[in-house]
Amino acid sequence: MTQINNLIKIYLISSLFIGFVSCKSDLKEKPAIQVLSIDSLEADLFQEPFRPQFHFTPSEKWMNDPNGMVFHKGIYHLFYQYYPEDIVWGPMHWGHATSTDLIHWEHKGIKLFPDEHGYIFSGSAVVDHSNSSGLGSTEDPPLVAIFTYHDPKGEKEGKLNFQTQGLAYSNDNGETWTKYKNNPIIDNPGIKDIRDPKVRWHESSKNWIMTLAVGDHISFYASKNLIQWKKLSDFGNEIGAHGGVWECPDLFPMPLGETGDTKWVLLVSINPGGPNGGSATQYFVGSFDGINFVPDDNKTRWIDFGADNYAGVTFSNVTDDKKLFLGWMSNWDYAQVTPTKTWRSAMTIPRELNLIYEDENYYLKSTPVKSLENLYTNTSIKKDIEIKGAYELSELKLDQADILMETQLNKAFSIKISNKLDEYVLLQFDPEKQLISFDRRKSGQINFSEKFANKIHTLPYSVSDKVSEIRIILDQASLEIFIDNGRYVLTEQVFPNEPYNKLSIISNATIGIKTLNINQIKSIWTNE
C-alpha cells in the first residue's frame, strides 16, 4: 500500500479528529470520524503551497515538538505535539508516525489524548527490555512513554504546580497505549515550568535516568522501575544561555572520533535566547557519573545556528555509537503565523550526530541520514570549475534538491539561490571576519511576522585551506545547510512565491570548485 493510500485509510477509518471539551469542565476524549472524498484526497493531499515533499509533516493541523522517538522491532516511532482542531497551538495530544528508513513515514493517528490531569506535553519513550516496570514481560518488553501533564485549569488559577510527569505504556509496539493507573508519577514541588522528561538507561549505575527541564536549568532523577523516581542533582544554574526557558533536554554518551573515549552530551533547547533570535538548541560536553553532569568547560555551543531547528532530541534504543537526531523546523517567534493554510510545521531531515575535537574544543557534527540519497533523481555533476565574478546556472528545479559543492573556505564568496521574481536567499563566507551569514530578507513572503526576516543570520567559522563540503537541501519552503561535513549548520524556512530556479556563485577573487552536484529529490508522498 502506498503512502497516499495509507493516508486515505487513516482519514477514512481512524479517529484522527478530536472534539475537545473546554478547560472549564473535565478533559475528555471525543473521537469522531471525518468522511472525506478519496478522489479529492488523491488530487490534493500534500500538494498545498509550501508543503514539504520529503520532510515529515502532519496530514493537517498544528504540530510542534518531536516526542517519544524510539526504535523497536525494525520500526522508528515518531510521536509529536499535535492539535487536531486548528493550525495554531492548542490542547496538546501525541500524534504518531512510523518509518523503516527515517525518510518515508506512515501516519498512525493520535495515540495520547488529554485527560483529567491535563494536556499531553513533550516527553520520551524507551524499550523496557528487562520489564523493570512490570508493565509487560521480558519476552515481550513494553514501550514506556514518560511525558509532562499540563493542567490548564491550574495554570489559569495561578497555581505553580500545574505541570506533572505522567506515564503510558504499549504492549503492541506502539499501536495502542494505556496510561498508568496511578498517574502522575512525579508530582510538582511548586515550580512553574518543569517538563519534557527524556529518559535513558544508565548501565554503570543500573538506573533509569531522567533529564528534566526545570525553569532555566536541568534536574536529574533516577529510578529502578520507571515509576518511582528520586531526584539526584541539578545542572545549569550558572552556565549556558539563559535568555529564556529551558526545554526538551537530552543526555547521552558519545564516542569521540577514533580515540574510543566516551563523552556525555547534554542538549537543551531554549526559548527565547537563540544566537539568531527566538528558539534554538544549545549543548554541553562533559561527563556523567550516574548522579552529576559535569561539563568540560563553560562554553555555550549551538547545534544549529539557523532560526528554524528547535526542540530536537535523539531516538532511543539505537546503539550508543550512533545518535539520530530530529528537530522541529520552526521558531516560536513566528511559528503560528507562517503562510500555510491546512497544516503547519515540519520536522527537519533526520540527522546523524558525531562528536569531534577540533581547535581545542568539542563539537557536534550533524549530517543528513544516508537514506535521503535513495530519493535522488536527475543528478547533474560538474567538476573543476574556476570562478572569478559570477558563475550562474539557471532553469533549474530547486524546490526539491540537494546541492553539494566542494571548495575551500579561505576566500570570500557568496551562493545565491533565486527565482524569476528576483526573490532570493544569500549564503556568504567572509574569511576576514571569520563569519558565515545567511540572508532571507528578500526570500519571498516575509510580512506575516516582523521577526521572520528582520536581520541577517550569522555564525563564526574557522578558516582553513582544506577543501570543505557545502551541502544545501531545499524542500519547497526550507533550506538545511551543512558546511564542512556538518561542522556548521543552518536550518531556515523560506516562502517564495515561485520556486527557486537559479544558482549563482559569486566571488571577486578567483576560487576553485572541485565538484558541484545538483540532485533532484523525489516526493515521499507519491509513486513518482
C-alpha positions, 0 to 999 in steps of 0.5 A, spaced: 500 500 500 502 506 498 503 512 502 497 516 499 493 510 500 495 509 507 493 516 508 486 515 505 485 509 510 487 513 516 482 519 514 477 514 512 477 509 518 481 512 524 479 517 529 484 522 527 479 528 529 478 530 536 472 534 539 475 537 545 471 539 551 473 546 554 478 547 560 472 549 564 469 542 565 473 535 565 478 533 559 475 528 555 476 524 549 471 525 543 473 521 537 469 522 531 470 520 524 471 525 518 468 522 511 472 525 506 472 524 498 478 519 496 478 522 489 479 529 492 484 526 497 488 523 491 488 530 487 490 534 493 493 531 499 500 534 500 500 538 494 498 545 498 503 551 497 509 550 501 508 543 503 514 539 504 515 533 499 520 529 503 520 532 510 515 529 515 509 533 516 502 532 519 496 530 514 493 537 517 493 541 523 498 544 528 504 540 530 510 542 534 515 538 538 518 531 536 516 526 542 517 519 544 522 517 538 524 510 539 526 504 535 523 497 536 522 491 532 525 494 525 520 500 526 522 508 528 516 511 532 515 518 531 510 521 536 509 529 536 505 535 539 499 535 535 492 539 535 487 536 531 482 542 531 486 548 528 493 550 525 495 554 531 497 551 538 492 548 542 490 542 547 496 538 546 495 530 544 501 525 541 500 524 534 504 518 531 508 516 525 512 510 523 518 509 518 523 503 516 528 508 513 527 515 517 525 518 510 518 515 508 513 515 514 506 512 515 501 516 519 498 512 525 493 517 528 493 520 535 495 515 540 495 520 547 489 524 548 488 529 554 485 527 560 483 529 567 490 531 569 491 535 563 494 536 556 499 531 553 506 535 553 513 533 550 516 527 553 520 520 551 519 513 550 524 507 551 524 499 550 523 496 557 527 490 555 528 487 562 520 489 564 523 493 570 516 496 570 512 490 570 508 493 565 509 487 560 514 481 560 521 480 558 519 476 552 515 481 550 518 488 553 513 494 553 514 501 550 514 506 556 512 513 554 514 518 560 511 525 558 509 532 562 501 533 564 499 540 563 493 542 567 490 548 564 485 549 569 491 550 574 495 554 570 489 559 569 488 559 577 495 561 578 497 555 581 505 553 580 504 546 580 500 545 574 505 541 570 506 533 572 510 527 569 505 522 567 506 515 564 503 510 558 505 504 556 504 499 549 504 492 549 503 492 541 509 496 539 506 502 539 499 501 536 495 502 542 497 505 549 494 505 556 496 510 561 498 508 568 493 507 573 496 511 578 498 517 574 502 522 575 508 519 577 512 525 579 508 530 582 510 538 582 514 541 588 511 548 586 515 550 580 512 553 574 515 550 568 518 543 569 517 538 563 519 534 557 522 528 561 527 524 556 529 518 559 535 513 558 538 507 561 544 508 565 548 501 565 554 503 570 549 505 575 543 500 573 538 506 573 533 509 569 535 516 568 531 522 567 533 529 564 528 534 566 527 541 564 526 545 570 525 553 569 532 555 566 536 549 568 536 541 568 534 536 574 536 529 574 532 523 577 533 516 577 529 510 578 529 502 578 522 501 575 520 507 571 515 509 576 518 511 582 523 516 581 528 520 586 531 526 584 539 526 584 542 533 582 541 539 578 545 542 572 545 549 569 544 554 574 550 558 572 552 556 565 549 556 558 544 561 555 539 563 559 535 568 555 529 564 556 526 557 558 529 551 558 526 545 554 526 538 551 533 536 554 537 530 552 543 526 555 547 521 552 554 518 551 558 519 545 564 516 542 569 521 540 572 520 533 577 514 533 580 515 540 574 510 543 573 515 549 566 516 551 563 523 552 556 525 555 552 530 551 547 534 554 542 538 549 537 543 551 533 547 547 531 554 549 526 559 548 527 565 547 535 566 547 537 563 540 544 566 537 539 568 531 533 570 535 527 566 538 528 558 539 534 554 538 538 548 541 544 549 545 549 543 548 554 541 553 560 536 553 562 533 559 561 527 563 556 523 567 557 519 573 550 516 574 548 522 579 552 529 576 553 532 569 559 535 569 561 539 563 568 540 560 568 547 560 563 553 560 562 554 553 555 555 550 555 551 543 549 551 538 547 545 534 544 549 529 545 556 528 539 557 523 532 560 526 528 554 524 531 547 528 528 547 535 526 542 540 530 536 537 532 530 541 535 523 539 531 516 538 532 511 543 534 504 543 539 505 537 546 503 539 550 508 543 555 509 537 550 512 533 545 518 535 539 520 530 537 526 531 530 530 529 528 537 530 522 541 529 523 546 523 520 552 526 521 558 531 516 560 536 517 567 534 513 566 528 511 559 528 503 560 528 503 565 523 507 562 517 503 562 510 500 555 510 493 554 510 491 546 512 497 544 516 503 547 519 510 545 521 515 540 519 520 536 522 527 537 519 531 531 515 533 526 520 540 527 522 546 523 524 550 526 530 558 525 531 562 528 536 569 531 534 575 535 537 577 540 533 581 547 535 581 545 542 574 544 543 568 539 542 563 539 537 557 536 534 557 534 527 550 533 524 549 530 517 543 528 513 541 520 514 544 516 508 537 514 506 535 521 503 540 519 497 535 513 495 530 519 493 535 522 488 533 523 481 536 527 475 543 528 478 547 533 474 555 533 476 560 538 474 567 538 476 573 543 476 570 549 475 574 556 476 570 562 478 572 569 478 565 574 478 559 570 477 558 563 475 550 562 474 546 556 472 539 557 471 532 553 469 533 549 474 528 545 479 530 547 486 524 546 490 526 539 491 534 538 491 540 537 494 546 541 492 553 539 494 559 543 492 566 542 494 571 548 495 575 551 500 573 556 505 579 561 505 576 566 500 570 570 500 564 568 496 557 568 496 551 562 493 545 565 491 539 561 490 533 565 486 527 565 482 524 569 476 521 574 481 528 576 483 526 573 490 532 570 493 536 567 499 544 569 500 549 564 503 556 568 504 563 566 507 567 572 509 574 569 511 576 576 514 571 576 519 571 569 520 563 569 519 558 565 515 551 569 514 545 567 511 540 572 508 532 571 507 530 578 507 528 578 500 526 570 500 519 571 498 513 572 503 516 575 509 510 580 512 506 575 516 511 576 522 516 582 523 521 577 526 521 572 520 526 576 516 528 582 520 536 581 520 541 577 517 543 570 520 550 569 522 555 564 525 563 564 526 567 559 522 574 557 522 578 558 516 582 553 513 585 551 506 582 544 506 577 543 501 570 543 505 563 540 503 557 545 502 551 541 502 544 545 501 537 541 501 531 545 499 524 542 500 519 547 497 519 552 503 526 550 507 533 550 506 538 545 511 545 547 510 551 543 512 558 546 511 564 542 512 561 535 513 556 538 518 561 542 522 556 548 521 549 548 520 543 552 518 536 550 518 531 556 515 524 556 512 523 560 506 516 562 502 517 564 495 512 565 491 515 561 485 520 556 486 527 557 486 530 556 479 537 559 479 544 558 482 549 563 482 556 563 485 559 569 486 566 571 488 571 577 486 577 573 487 578 567 483 576 560 487 576 553 485 570 548 485 572 541 485 565 538 484 558 541 484 552 536 484 545 538 483 540 532 485 533 532 484 529 529 490 523 525 489 516 526 493 515 521 499 508 522 498 507 519 491 509 513 486 513 518 482 
